[in-house]
Amino acid sequence: MAHSSWTPCEGAIHLAPSLLASDFADLAGAVRDLEGSGAERLHVDVMDGVFVPNFTFGTDTVRALRRLTDLPLELHLMIVEPERHVEMFAAAGADAITVHCEVSPHLHRTVTQIRELDCRAGAAINPSTPAACLDEVLECIDLALVMTINPGWGGQKLIPRTLQKVEQVRAEIERQGLPTEVEVDGGVDASNARRCVDAGANVLVAGSAVFNHADGPAAGGQAVLAAAGAAPPAS
């Protein structure tokens, strides 16, 4: 799939399973389980051990994933100096690249660079970062990501107060009359998916809730979508 050909359906609730929670020894199996399950994209966390206290996927993994699936690959760069690496990740097969406000002093330039690489551009904020930090780039991005946990590790519980920031971001997007998606990432499961959507999110990143489900990842993803009020996947 060419990057520019991916246009998410407006008005829908989208699931972005986080491969951070999958079995790293069988990424291919994880991807196979998710195809046709209702997952609209794959969320790929890239961590450098500097901006966050963990290391995860790099360009080689992205290239391998690109060979495995036609599902869009949404990269979440939790790294310092992301502007130095976005071209490399785009070449590896990313369809979307999200960078963090906290490590992007020239955020407008970086998200513009991502779009020029024919990828959808996103900007993310941590729980302690004010929602207003996104205001000046909302018209330049395709996705605004609100972290609902402190990034770095999977399996954490959603921080309830972060949903207030989701509301603030959604309100500003509507005030500006933009089509920008609002994504939540961290601790999302069937118990809180509806609250995330009610706050204004239309993209749900879910890891443990998907991959640790007793009936497998496909059932886990469908449980999150059903709880969020999304229509079931077409048969």
FIKOLZA-1660 file (N, C-alpha, C; in steps of 0.1 Angstrom, whole numbers, plus 5000, padded with zeros to 4 digits):
% residues 235
   i   px   py   pz ch aa at
   1 5008 4988 5000  A  M  N
   1 5000 5000 5000  A  M CA
   1 5009 5012 5000  A  M  C
   2 5007 5021 4990  A  A  N
   2 5014 5034 4991  A  A CA
   2 5009 5042 5002  A  A  C
   3 5018 5050 5008  A  H  N
   3 5014 5057 5020  A  H CA
   3 5002 5066 5018  A  H  C
   4 5002 5073 5007  A  S  N
   4 4992 5083 5004  A  S CA
   4 4978 5077 5002  A  S  C
   5 4978 5064 4999  A  S  N
   5 4965 5058 4996  A  S CA
   5 4957 5054 5009  A  S  C
   6 4963 5056 5020  A  W  N
   6 4956 5052 5033  A  W CA
   6 4948 5065 5038  A  W  C
   7 4935 5064 5037  A  T  N
   7 4927 5075 5042  A  T CA
   7 4917 5068 5052  A  T  C
   8 4919 5070 5065  A  P  N
   8 4909 5064 5075  A  P CA
   8 4895 5069 5073  A  P  C
   9 4886 5060 5075  A  C  N
   9 4872 5064 5074  A  C CA
   9 4868 5074 5084  A  C  C
  10 4863 5085 5080  A  E  N
  10 4858 5096 5090  A  E CA
  10 4846 5091 5097  A  E  C
  11 4845 5095 5110  A  G  N
  11 4833 5092 5118  A  G CA
  11 4833 5078 5124  A  G  C
  12 4844 5070 5121  A  A  N
  12 4845 5057 5127  A  A CA
  12 4854 5056 5139  A  A  C
  13 4852 5046 5147  A  I  N
  13 4862 5044 5158  A  I CA
  13 4872 5033 5153  A  I  C
  14 4884 5037 5154  A  H  N
  14 4895 5028 5149  A  H CA
  14 4903 5022 5160  A  H  C
  15 4906 5009 5158  A  L  N
  15 4915 5002 5167  A  L CA
  15 4929 5001 5162  A  L  C
  16 4939 5004 5170  A  A  N
  16 4953 5003 5166  A  A CA
  16 4960 4995 5176  A  A  C
  17 4960 4981 5174  A  P  N
  17 4967 4972 5184  A  P CA
  17 4981 4976 5185  A  P  C
  18 4986 4976 5197  A  S  N
  18 5000 4979 5200  A  S CA
  18 5008 4967 5200  A  S  C
  19 5018 4965 5191  A  L  N
  19 5026 4953 5190  A  L CA
  19 5036 4952 5202  A  L  C
  20 5037 4963 5210  A  L  N
  20 5045 4962 5222  A  L CA
  20 5041 4951 5231  A  L  C
  21 5028 4948 5231  A  A  N
  21 5022 4938 5240  A  A CA
  21 5022 4924 5234  A  A  C
  22 5027 4923 5221  A  S  N
  22 5026 4910 5214  A  S CA
  22 5038 4901 5218  A  S  C
  23 5038 4889 5214  A  D  N
  23 5049 4880 5216  A  D CA
  23 5060 4883 5206  A  D  C
  24 5071 4889 5210  A  F  N
  24 5081 4893 5200  A  F CA
  24 5087 4881 5192  A  F  C
  25 5086 4869 5198  A  A  N
  25 5091 4858 5191  A  A CA
  25 5082 4853 5180  A  A  C
  26 5070 4859 5179  A  D  N
  26 5061 4855 5169  A  D CA
  26 5053 4867 5164  A  D  C
  27 5060 4877 5159  A  L  N
  27 5053 4889 5154  A  L CA
  27 5045 4886 5142  A  L  C
  28 5050 4877 5134  A  A  N
  28 5042 4873 5122  A  A CA
  28 5029 4867 5126  A  A  C
  29 5029 4859 5136  A  G  N
  29 5016 4853 5141  A  G CA
  29 5007 4863 5146  A  G  C
  30 5013 4873 5153  A  A  N
  30 5004 4884 5159  A  A CA
  30 4998 4892 5147  A  A  C
  31 5005 4895 5137  A  V  N
  31 5000 4902 5126  A  V CA
  31 4989 4894 5119  A  V  C
  32 4991 4881 5117  A  R  N
  32 4981 4872 5110  A  R CA
  32 4968 4872 5118  A  R  C
  33 4970 4872 5132  A  D  N
  33 4958 4871 5140  A  D CA
  33 4949 4884 5139  A  D  C
  34 4956 4895 5136  A  L  N
  34 4949 4908 5136  A  L CA
  34 4942 4911 5122  A  L  C
  35 4947 4905 5112  A  E  N
  35 4942 4908 5099  A  E CA
  35 4928 4903 5098  A  E  C
  36 4919 4912 5094  A  G  N
  36 4905 4908 5093  A  G CA
  36 4897 4908 5106  A  G  C
  37 4904 4913 5116  A  S  N
  37 4898 4913 5130  A  S CA
  37 4890 4925 5133  A  S  C
  38 4892 4936 5125  A  G  N
  38 4886 4949 5129  A  G CA
  38 4897 4959 5132  A  G  C
  39 4909 4954 5133  A  A  N
  39 4920 4964 5135  A  A CA
  39 4922 4971 5122  A  A  C
  40 4923 4985 5124  A  E  N
  40 4924 4993 5112  A  E CA
  40 4939 4997 5108  A  E  C
  41 4947 4995 5118  A  R  N
  41 4962 4998 5116  A  R CA
  41 4969 4991 5127  A  R  C
  42 4983 4990 5126  A  L  N
  42 4991 4985 5136  A  L CA
  42 4999 4996 5142  A  L  C
  43 4999 4996 5155  A  H  N
  43 5007 5007 5163  A  H CA
  43 5020 5001 5167  A  H  C
  44 5031 5007 5162  A  V  N
  44 5045 5002 5164  A  V CA
  44 5052 5012 5172  A  V  C
  45 5056 5009 5184  A  D  N
  45 5063 5017 5194  A  D CA
  45 5078 5016 5192  A  D  C
  46 5084 5028 5189  A  V  N
  46 5098 5028 5187  A  V CA
  46 5104 5036 5199  A  V  C
  47 5112 5029 5208  A  M  N
  47 5118 5035 5220  A  M CA
  47 5133 5035 5220  A  M  C
  48 5139 5045 5225  A  D  N
  48 5154 5046 5224  A  D CA
  48 5161 5045 5237  A  D  C
  49 5154 5042 5248  A  G  N
  49 5161 5041 5261  A  G CA
  49 5166 5054 5267  A  G  C
  50 5163 5065 5260  A  V  N
  50 5167 5079 5264  A  V CA
  50 5154 5087 5268  A  V  C
  51 5146 5089 5258  A  F  N
  51 5133 5096 5261  A  F CA
  51 5124 5088 5270  A  F  C
  52 5124 5075 5268  A  V  N
  52 5117 5066 5277  A  V CA
  52 5126 5055 5281  A  V  C
  53 5123 5049 5293  A  P  N
  53 5133 5039 5299  A  P CA
  53 5131 5025 5293  A  P  C
  54 5131 5024 5280  A  N  N
  54 5130 5011 5274  A  N CA
  54 5135 5011 5259  A  N  C
  55 5138 5000 5254  A  F  N
  55 5142 4999 5240  A  F CA
  55 5132 4990 5233  A  F  C
  56 5128 4993 5220  A  T  N
  56 5119 4985 5213  A  T CA
  56 5123 4985 5198  A  T  C
  57 5113 4985 5190  A  F  N
  57 5114 4982 5175  A  F CA
  57 5123 4993 5168  A  F  C
  58 5130 4988 5158  A  G  N
  58 5137 4997 5149  A  G CA
  58 5133 4995 5135  A  G  C
  59 5142 5000 5126  A  T  N
  59 5138 5000 5112  A  T CA
  59 5138 4986 5106  A  T  C
  60 5146 4977 5111  A  D  N
  60 5146 4963 5106  A  D CA
  60 5133 4957 5109  A  D  C
  61 5127 4959 5121  A  T  N
  61 5114 4954 5124  A  T CA
  61 5103 4959 5115  A  T  C
  62 5104 4972 5113  A  V  N
  62 5094 4979 5104  A  V CA
  62 5095 4973 5090  A  V  C
  63 5107 4970 5085  A  R  N
  63 5108 4964 5071  A  R CA
  63 5102 4950 5071  A  R  C
  64 5104 4943 5082  A  A  N
  64 5098 4929 5083  A  A CA
  64 5083 4930 5084  A  A  C
  65 5078 4939 5091  A  L  N
  65 5063 4940 5093  A  L CA
  65 5057 4944 5079  A  L  C
  66 5064 4953 5072  A  R  N
  66 5059 4957 5059  A  R CA
  66 5058 4946 5049  A  R  C
  67 5067 4936 5050  A  R  N
  67 5066 4925 5041  A  R CA
  67 5054 4915 5046  A  R  C
  68 5050 4916 5058  A  L  N
  68 5040 4907 5063  A  L CA
  68 5026 4911 5061  A  L  C
  69 5023 4924 5060  A  T  N
  69 5010 4928 5060  A  T CA
  69 5007 4941 5051  A  T  C
  70 4995 4942 5047  A  D  N
  70 4990 4954 5041  A  D CA
  70 4984 4964 5050  A  D  C
  71 4982 4960 5063  A  L  N
  71 4977 4969 5073  A  L CA
  71 4986 4981 5074  A  L  C
  72 4981 4993 5075  A  P  N
  72 4989 5005 5077  A  P CA
  72 4998 5003 5090  A  P  C
  73 5010 5008 5089  A  L  N
  73 5019 5008 5100  A  L CA
  73 5020 5022 5106  A  L  C
  74 5015 5024 5118  A  E  N
  74 5016 5037 5125  A  E CA
  74 5027 5036 5135  A  E  C
  75 5038 5044 5132  A  L  N
  75 5049 5044 5141  A  L CA
  75 5048 5055 5151  A  L  C
  76 5051 5052 5164  A  H  N
  76 5050 5061 5175  A  H CA
  76 5065 5062 5180  A  H  C
  77 5071 5073 5176  A  L  N
  77 5085 5075 5179  A  L CA
  77 5087 5081 5193  A  L  C
  78 5091 5073 5203  A  M  N
  78 5094 5078 5216  A  M CA
  78 5109 5079 5217  A  M  C
  79 5115 5088 5210  A  I  N
  79 5129 5090 5208  A  I CA
  79 5133 5104 5208  A  I  C
  80 5145 5107 5212  A  V  N
  80 5150 5121 5211  A  V CA
  80 5154 5123 5196  A  V  C
  81 5154 5136 5193  A  E  N
  81 5158 5140 5179  A  E CA
  81 5151 5132 5168  A  E  C
  82 5138 5131 5169  A  P  N
  82 5131 5122 5159  A  P CA
  82 5133 5127 5145  A  P  C
  83 5135 5140 5143  A  E  N
  83 5137 5146 5129  A  E CA
  83 5149 5140 5122  A  E  C
  84 5158 5134 5129  A  R  N
  84 5170 5127 5123  A  R CA
  84 5166 5114 5118  A  R  C
  85 5155 5108 5121  A  H  N
  85 5152 5094 5118  A  H CA
  85 5139 5092 5110  A  H  C
  86 5131 5102 5108  A  V  N
  86 5118 5100 5102  A  V CA
  86 5120 5095 5087  A  V  C
  87 5130 5101 5080  A  E  N
  87 5132 5096 5066  A  E CA
  87 5135 5082 5065  A  E  C
  88 5143 5077 5075  A  M  N
  88 5147 5063 5075  A  M CA
  88 5135 5054 5078  A  M  C
  89 5126 5058 5087  A  F  N
  89 5115 5050 5090  A  F CA
  89 5104 5050 5079  A  F  C
  90 5103 5061 5072  A  A  N
  90 5094 5062 5061  A  A CA
  90 5099 5053 5050  A  A  C
  91 5112 5052 5048  A  A  N
  91 5118 5043 5037  A  A CA
  91 5116 5029 5041  A  A  C
  92 5115 5026 5054  A  A  N
  92 5114 5012 5059  A  A CA
  92 5100 5007 5057  A  A  C
  93 5090 5016 5055  A  G  N
  93 5076 5012 5053  A  G CA
  93 5066 5018 5061  A  G  C
  94 5069 5028 5069  A  A  N
  94 5059 5035 5077  A  A CA
  94 5048 5041 5069  A  A  C
  95 5036 5040 5073  A  D  N
  95 5025 5048 5067  A  D CA
  95 5021 5060 5075  A  D  C
  96 5025 5060 5088  A  A  N
  96 5022 5072 5096  A  A CA
  96 5033 5073 5107  A  A  C
  97 5037 5085 5110  A  I  N
  97 5048 5087 5120  A  I CA
  97 5044 5097 5130  A  I  C
  98 5044 5094 5143  A  T  N
  98 5040 5103 5153  A  T CA
  98 5053 5106 5161  A  T  C
  99 5055 5119 5164  A  V  N
  99 5066 5124 5172  A  V CA
  99 5061 5131 5185  A  V  C
 100 5069 5132 5195  A  H  N
 100 5065 5138 5207  A  H CA
 100 5069 5153 5208  A  H  C
 101 5059 5161 5213  A  C  N
 101 5061 5175 5214  A  C CA
 101 5073 5178 5224  A  C  C
 102 5075 5169 5234  A  E  N
 102 5085 5172 5244  A  E CA
 102 5099 5171 5239  A  E  C
 103 5102 5165 5228  A  V  N
 103 5115 5163 5222  A  V CA
 103 5116 5169 5208  A  V  C
 104 5106 5177 5205  A  S  N
 104 5106 5183 5191  A  S CA
 104 5105 5198 5192  A  S  C
 105 5116 5205 5195  A  P  N
 105 5115 5220 5196  A  P CA
 105 5110 5227 5183  A  P  C
 106 5113 5220 5172  A  H  N
 106 5108 5226 5159  A  H CA
 106 5097 5216 5154  A  H  C
 107 5086 5215 5161  A  L  N
 107 5076 5205 5159  A  L CA
 107 5070 5207 5145  A  L  C
 108 5067 5220 5142  A  H  N
 108 5060 5223 5129  A  H CA
 108 5069 5218 5117  A  H  C
 109 5082 5220 5118  A  R  N
 109 5091 5216 5108  A  R CA
 109 5091 5201 5107  A  R  C
 110 5091 5194 5118  A  T  N
 110 5092 5179 5118  A  T CA
 110 5080 5173 5112  A  T  C
 111 5068 5178 5116  A  V  N
 111 5055 5172 5111  A  V CA
 111 5054 5175 5096  A  V  C
 112 5059 5187 5092  A  T  N
 112 5058 5190 5078  A  T CA
 112 5068 5181 5070  A  T  C
 113 5079 5178 5076  A  Q  N
 113 5089 5168 5070  A  Q CA
 113 5082 5154 5068  A  Q  C
 114 5075 5150 5078  A  I  N
 114 5068 5137 5078  A  I CA
 114 5058 5136 5066  A  I  C
 115 5050 5147 5065  A  R  N
 115 5041 5147 5054  A  R CA
 115 5047 5148 5040  A  R  C
 116 5059 5154 5039  A  E  N
 116 5066 5155 5027  A  E CA
 116 5072 5141 5023  A  E  C
 117 5073 5132 5033  A  L  N
 117 5077 5119 5030  A  L CA
 117 5066 5110 5027  A  L  C
 118 5054 5116 5024  A  D  N
 118 5042 5108 5020  A  D CA
 118 5037 5099 5031  A  D  C
 119 5039 5104 5044  A  C  N
 119 5033 5097 5055  A  C CA
 119 5023 5106 5063  A  C  C
 120 5014 5100 5069  A  R  N
 120 5005 5107 5078  A  R CA
 120 5013 5111 5090  A  R  C
 121 5011 5124 5095  A  A  N
 121 5019 5129 5106  A  A CA
 121 5011 5130 5119  A  A  C
 122 5017 5127 5130  A  G  N
 122 5011 5128 5143  A  G CA
 122 5020 5135 5153  A  G  C
 123 5013 5141 5163  A  A  N
 123 5021 5147 5174  A  A CA
 123 5015 5142 5187  A  A  C
 124 5024 5139 5196  A  A  N
 124 5019 5133 5209  A  A CA
 124 5023 5141 5221  A  A  C
 125 5016 5140 5232  A  I  N
 125 5019 5146 5244  A  I CA
 125 5018 5136 5256  A  I  C
 126 5027 5138 5265  A  N  N
 126 5027 5129 5277  A  N CA
 126 5017 5134 5287  A  N  C
 127 5014 5126 5298  A  P  N
 127 5004 5130 5308  A  P CA
 127 5007 5143 5314  A  P  C
 128 5019 5147 5316  A  S  N
 128 5022 5160 5323  A  S CA
 128 5024 5172 5314  A  S  C
 129 5021 5170 5301  A  T  N
 129 5022 5180 5291  A  T CA
 129 5009 5186 5288  A  T  C
 130 5007 5200 5288  A  P  N
 130 4994 5206 5286  A  P CA
 130 4989 5203 5272  A  P  C
 131 4976 5202 5271  A  A  N
 131 4970 5199 5258  A  A CA
 131 4972 5211 5248  A  A  C
 132 4973 5223 5254  A  A  N
 132 4975 5234 5245  A  A CA
 132 4988 5234 5237  A  A  C
 133 4998 5225 5241  A  C  N
 133 5010 5224 5233  A  C CA
 133 5008 5219 5219  A  C  C
 134 4996 5213 5217  A  L  N
 134 4993 5208 5203  A  L CA
 134 4986 5218 5195  A  L  C
 135 4981 5229 5201  A  D  N
 135 4972 5238 5194  A  D CA
 135 4977 5244 5181  A  D  C
 136 4990 5247 5181  A  E  N
 136 4996 5254 5170  A  E CA
 136 5000 5245 5158  A  E  C
 137 4999 5232 5160  A  V  N
 137 5002 5223 5149  A  V CA
 137 4990 5214 5145  A  V  C
 138 4979 5216 5151  A  L  N
 138 4967 5207 5148  A  L CA
 138 4963 5208 5133  A  L  C
 139 4965 5219 5127  A  E  N
 139 4961 5220 5113  A  E CA
 139 4972 5214 5104  A  E  C
 140 4983 5210 5109  A  C  N
 140 4994 5205 5101  A  C CA
 140 4996 5190 5103  A  C  C
 141 4988 5184 5112  A  I  N
 141 4989 5170 5115  A  I CA
 141 4976 5162 5112  A  I  C
 142 4978 5149 5111  A  D  N
 142 4966 5141 5108  A  D CA
 142 4961 5134 5121  A  D  C
 143 4970 5134 5131  A  L  N
 143 4966 5127 5143  A  L CA
 143 4972 5134 5155  A  L  C
 144 4964 5136 5166  A  A  N
 144 4969 5141 5179  A  A CA
 144 4968 5130 5189  A  A  C
 145 4979 5126 5194  A  L  N
 145 4980 5115 5204  A  L CA
 145 4981 5120 5218  A  L  C
 146 4972 5116 5226  A  V  N
 146 4973 5119 5241  A  V CA
 146 4977 5106 5248  A  V  C
 147 4988 5106 5254  A  M  N
 147 4993 5095 5262  A  M CA
 147 4984 5094 5275  A  M  C
 148 4978 5083 5277  A  T  N
 148 4970 5081 5289  A  T CA
 148 4977 5073 5300  A  T  C
 149 4990 5070 5298  A  I  N
 149 5000 5065 5307  A  I CA
 149 5013 5072 5305  A  I  C
 150 5022 5071 5315  A  N  N
 150 5036 5075 5312  A  N CA
 150 5043 5065 5303  A  N  C
 151 5048 5070 5292  A  P  N
 151 5053 5061 5282  A  P CA
 151 5065 5053 5286  A  P  C
 152 5067 5042 5280  A  G  N
 152 5079 5034 5282  A  G CA
 152 5076 5019 5285  A  G  C
 153 5065 5016 5291  A  W  N
 153 5062 5002 5294  A  W CA
 153 5047 4999 5291  A  W  C
 154 5044 4987 5287  A  G  N
 154 5030 4983 5285  A  G CA
 154 5025 4978 5298  A  G  C
 155 5012 4975 5298  A  G  N
 155 5005 4969 5310  A  G CA
 155 5002 4979 5321  A  G  C
 156 5003 4992 5319  A  Q  N
 156 4999 5002 5329  A  Q CA
 156 4985 5005 5329  A  Q  C
 157 4980 5011 5340  A  K  N
 157 4966 5015 5340  A  K CA
 157 4964 5029 5335  A  K  C
 158 4953 5031 5328  A  L  N
 158 4950 5044 5323  A  L CA
 158 4949 5054 5334  A  L  C
 159 4955 5066 5332  A  I  N
 159 4954 5077 5342  A  I CA
 159 4941 5085 5339  A  I  C
 160 4931 5084 5348  A  P  N
 160 4918 5091 5344  A  P CA
 160 4919 5105 5341  A  P  C
 161 4927 5113 5347  A  R  N
 161 4928 5127 5345  A  R CA
 161 4932 5130 5330  A  R  C
 162 4939 5121 5324  A  T  N
 162 4943 5124 5310  A  T CA
 162 4931 5125 5300  A  T  C
 163 4920 5120 5304  A  L  N
 163 4908 5121 5295  A  L CA
 163 4903 5135 5294  A  L  C
 164 4906 5143 5305  A  Q  N
 164 4903 5157 5304  A  Q CA
 164 4911 5164 5292  A  Q  C
 165 4923 5160 5291  A  K  N
 165 4931 5165 5280  A  K CA
 165 4926 5161 5266  A  K  C
 166 4921 5149 5265  A  V  N
 166 4914 5144 5253  A  V CA
 166 4903 5153 5250  A  V  C
 167 4895 5157 5259  A  E  N
 167 4884 5166 5257  A  E CA
 167 4889 5179 5252  A  E  C
 168 4900 5184 5258  A  Q  N
 168 4905 5197 5254  A  Q CA
 168 4910 5197 5240  A  Q  C
 169 4917 5186 5236  A  V  N
 169 4922 5185 5223  A  V CA
 169 4911 5184 5213  A  V  C
 170 4901 5176 5216  A  R  N
 170 4889 5175 5207  A  R CA
 170 4882 5188 5205  A  R  C
 171 4881 5195 5216  A  A  N
 171 4874 5208 5215  A  A CA
 171 4881 5218 5206  A  A  C
 172 4894 5218 5207  A  E  N
 172 4902 5227 5199  A  E CA
 172 4902 5223 5184  A  E  C
 173 4902 5210 5182  A  I  N
 173 4901 5205 5168  A  I CA
 173 4888 5210 5162  A  I  C
 174 4877 5209 5169  A  E  N
 174 4864 5213 5164  A  E CA
 174 4863 5228 5163  A  E  C
 175 4870 5235 5172  A  R  N
 175 4870 5250 5171  A  R CA
 175 4877 5254 5158  A  R  C
 176 4887 5247 5154  A  Q  N
 176 4895 5251 5142  A  Q CA
 176 4888 5244 5130  A  Q  C
 177 4878 5236 5132  A  G  N
 177 4872 5229 5120  A  G CA
 177 4880 5220 5113  A  G  C
 178 4888 5211 5120  A  L  N
 178 4898 5202 5114  A  L CA
 178 4893 5188 5114  A  L  C
 179 4899 5180 5105  A  P  N
 179 4895 5165 5105  A  P CA
 179 4905 5157 5113  A  P  C
 180 4914 5163 5120  A  T  N
 180 4924 5156 5128  A  T CA
 180 4919 5145 5137  A  T  C
 181 4925 5134 5136  A  E  N
 181 4921 5123 5145  A  E CA
 181 4927 5125 5159  A  E  C
 182 4920 5120 5169  A  V  N
 182 4924 5120 5183  A  V CA
 182 4926 5106 5188  A  V  C
 183 4939 5103 5192  A  E  N
 183 4942 5089 5196  A  E CA
 183 4946 5089 5210  A  E  C
 184 4942 5078 5217  A  V  N
 184 4946 5076 5231  A  V CA
 184 4954 5064 5232  A  V  C
 185 4965 5064 5240  A  D  N
 185 4974 5053 5241  A  D CA
 185 4979 5051 5255  A  D  C
 186 4975 5039 5260  A  G  N
 186 4979 5035 5274  A  G CA
 186 4968 5031 5283  A  G  C
 187 4968 5018 5286  A  G  N
 187 4958 5013 5295  A  G CA
 187 4944 5012 5290  A  G  C
 188 4942 5013 5277  A  V  N
 188 4929 5012 5271  A  V CA
 188 4924 4998 5270  A  V  C
 189 4912 4995 5275  A  D  N
 189 4907 4982 5275  A  D CA
 189 4891 4983 5274  A  D  C
 190 4885 4972 5275  A  A  N
 190 4870 4972 5274  A  A CA
 190 4863 4979 5285  A  A  C
 191 4870 4981 5297  A  S  N
 191 4864 4988 5308  A  S CA
 191 4864 5003 5307  A  S  C
 192 4872 5008 5298  A  N  N
 192 4873 5023 5297  A  N CA
 192 4872 5028 5283  A  N  C
 193 4871 5019 5273  A  A  N
 193 4871 5023 5259  A  A CA
 193 4860 5033 5256  A  A  C
 194 4848 5031 5262  A  R  N
 194 4837 5040 5259  A  R CA
 194 4840 5054 5265  A  R  C
 195 4846 5055 5277  A  R  N
 195 4850 5068 5283  A  R CA
 195 4860 5075 5274  A  R  C
 196 4869 5068 5268  A  C  N
 196 4878 5074 5258  A  C CA
 196 4871 5080 5247  A  C  C
 197 4862 5073 5241  A  V  N
 197 4854 5078 5229  A  V CA
 197 4845 5090 5233  A  V  C
 198 4839 5089 5245  A  D  N
 198 4831 5099 5249  A  D CA
 198 4839 5112 5252  A  D  C
 199 4851 5111 5256  A  A  N
 199 4860 5122 5258  A  A CA
 199 4864 5129 5245  A  A  C
 200 4863 5121 5233  A  G  N
 200 4867 5127 5221  A  G CA
 200 4876 5119 5212  A  G  C
 201 4881 5107 5217  A  A  N
 201 4890 5099 5209  A  A CA
 201 4883 5091 5199  A  A  C
 202 4889 5090 5187  A  N  N
 202 4883 5081 5177  A  N CA
 202 4894 5071 5172  A  N  C
 203 4905 5071 5178  A  V  N
 203 4915 5060 5176  A  V CA
 203 4920 5055 5189  A  V  C
 204 4918 5042 5191  A  L  N
 204 4922 5035 5204  A  L CA
 204 4934 5026 5202  A  L  C
 205 4945 5029 5209  A  V  N
 205 4956 5020 5209  A  V CA
 205 4954 5011 5221  A  V  C
 206 4955 4998 5219  A  A  N
 206 4953 4988 5229  A  A CA
 206 4963 4977 5227  A  A  C
 207 4970 4974 5238  A  G  N
 207 4980 4964 5237  A  G CA
 207 4977 4951 5245  A  G  C
 208 4978 4952 5259  A  S  N
 208 4975 4941 5267  A  S CA
 208 4961 4936 5265  A  S  C
 209 4951 4945 5264  A  A  N
 209 4937 4941 5262  A  A CA
 209 4935 4933 5250  A  A  C
 210 4943 4935 5240  A  V  N
 210 4942 4927 5227  A  V CA
 210 4950 4914 5228  A  V  C
 211 4963 4915 5232  A  F  N
 211 4971 4903 5231  A  F CA
 211 4971 4894 5243  A  F  C
 212 4965 4899 5254  A  N  N
 212 4964 4890 5266  A  N CA
 212 4950 4884 5267  A  N  C
 213 4941 4887 5257  A  H  N
 213 4927 4882 5258  A  H CA
 213 4927 4866 5258  A  H  C
 214 4919 4861 5266  A  A  N
 214 4918 4846 5267  A  A CA
 214 4915 4839 5254  A  A  C
 215 4908 4846 5245  A  D  N
 215 4904 4840 5232  A  D CA
 215 4913 4844 5221  A  D  C
 216 4924 4851 5224  A  G  N
 216 4933 4855 5213  A  G CA
 216 4931 4870 5209  A  G  C
 217 4941 4875 5202  A  P  N
 217 4942 4889 5198  A  P CA
 217 4929 4894 5190  A  P  C
 218 4924 4886 5181  A  A  N
 218 4913 4890 5173  A  A CA
 218 4901 4893 5183  A  A  C
 219 4898 4884 5192  A  A  N
 219 4887 4885 5201  A  A CA
 219 4890 4897 5211  A  A  C
 220 4903 4899 5215  A  G  N
 220 4906 4910 5223  A  G CA
 220 4903 4923 5217  A  G  C
 221 4907 4925 5204  A  G  N
 221 4904 4937 5197  A  G CA
 221 4889 4939 5195  A  G  C
 222 4882 4929 5192  A  Q  N
 222 4868 4931 5190  A  Q CA
 222 4861 4934 5203  A  Q  C
 223 4866 4929 5214  A  A  N
 223 4860 4933 5227  A  A CA
 223 4862 4948 5230  A  A  C
 224 4873 4953 5227  A  V  N
 224 4876 4967 5229  A  V CA
 224 4867 4976 5220  A  V  C
 225 4866 4972 5207  A  L  N
 225 4858 4979 5198  A  L CA
 225 4843 4979 5202  A  L  C
 226 4838 4967 5206  A  A  N
 226 4824 4966 5210  A  A CA
 226 4821 4974 5222  A  A  C
 227 4831 4975 5232  A  A  N
 227 4829 4983 5244  A  A CA
 227 4829 4998 5240  A  A  C
 228 4836 5001 5230  A  A  N
 228 4837 5015 5226  A  A CA
 228 4825 5020 5218  A  A  C
 229 4817 5010 5214  A  G  N
 229 4805 5013 5206  A  G CA
 229 4807 5013 5191  A  G  C
 230 4818 5007 5187  A  A  N
 230 4821 5006 5172  A  A CA
 230 4812 4995 5166  A  A  C
 231 4810 4998 5153  A  A  N
 231 4803 4987 5145  A  A CA
 231 4812 4975 5143  A  A  C
 232 4806 4963 5144  A  P  N
 232 4814 4951 5142  A  P CA
 232 4821 4951 5128  A  P  C
 233 4832 4944 5127  A  P  N
 233 4839 4943 5114  A  P CA
 233 4830 4936 5103  A  P  C
 234 4831 4940 5091  A  A  N
 234 4823 4934 5080  A  A CA
 234 4828 4920 5078  A  A  C
 235 4819 4911 5076  A  S  N
 235 4822 4896 5074  A  S CA
 235 4826 4894 5060  A  S  C
% end
